[in-house]
Amino acid sequence: MALGRVVSLDALGTLVELDAPVVRLAEELGGRGLSVSEAQAGAALREEIAYYRAHHDSAVDAASLARLRARCTEVLCAALERAGADGDALRALGPDALRETLLAALRFVVFDEVPDALHELRAAGHRLVVVSNWDVSLHEMLRETGLDALVDAALSSAEAGVRKPAPAIFQRAVTLAGGAADGRPALHAGDSVSLDVAGALGAGLDAVLVARGGGVPAVPAGVPVIASLAGLAALVS
């Protein structure tokens, strides 16, 4: 079999999604004796996620990941109190328990069609690499969801030292997967026009937009749009 193409894949929104994080956070806090509404949990979680997205590249190893998670917990605690949660109860809960609660609420699940789609791509000889704006725990998430066994490599922005849409992270991911073969460019699939499509095209890769929500945003001419990864193998020749 001829060596296939390198196919790089975004993670969140393409391979996995968060499983009702607001509901889970409210339930996890309730289980620890702290009653919050879903509105309060949602407001606090939005602040925590915004902080995480701005700082996740600082977590390049276990020690720095622990520090990032501690800071995210502090942000969540302050945001919950601003949203109206009982401050005394929050402080009584303590940072360790609150961190565990946050991590328990952030449960990633694989989209239904993804395993079969990845099997199909690999059976055709293509090499698969996950490239995502994520901290070093990207690999932990892939192991926990079973996706690590279905791809050949993974690269987080924390490890790369640069995040999408910078061309360098795509180029490094392609190299990690063994490099493009027979003069055919690698192909990247992701759910963001600005991060995935623009970034891949800027790095010299072909691009595919995964538009799961039904609405199709404007994409550059010639960029295919698919509703799920079930349609990806037909585009990789």
C-alpha angles and dihedrals in degrees: 000000000000117000108268130220127280109252115194120198135199115228116212111054092010107053102007143017135199113261106235094305096182093052091044093050092051090047094046091050091046089053088057093051099262113119115208131160122241088248091057092045091048094050091049094045092052089057092047093049092048090052092047093051091052094049110026093106089068090070102084099145141012095280096049090043089056090051092049091050090050091053092047089052090053090050091050092049093051092044092051091052091049088050090057105267118146105273095199091052091049092053091045089054089059132214097276094054092043091051090051089049092052093049091048090053093053099072117161122212129189119243109251099247097044101090093051091045092052092046090052093050094049092045087058090055099256120144116229128209128175114220117183145158094248142118123261090279089079086099091051090053092050091051093047093050094043093241094118089075091054099053134056100222145350135210128191125201088240090061094041094049089226133070136218132306089039109105093226095071092053092046092049091049091053090050090048089056092052102272133273116304134218093002093294114135120236118254126226126201123195144139101243124081093198098042105028108025098036092040095050094047090048090054093051096257128129112248138214124188117220105208105183097164096069097243114102115213122208112283132184115274113278097022110127120225121211131183095220141354089269087085097049103085092060089058095050109079 
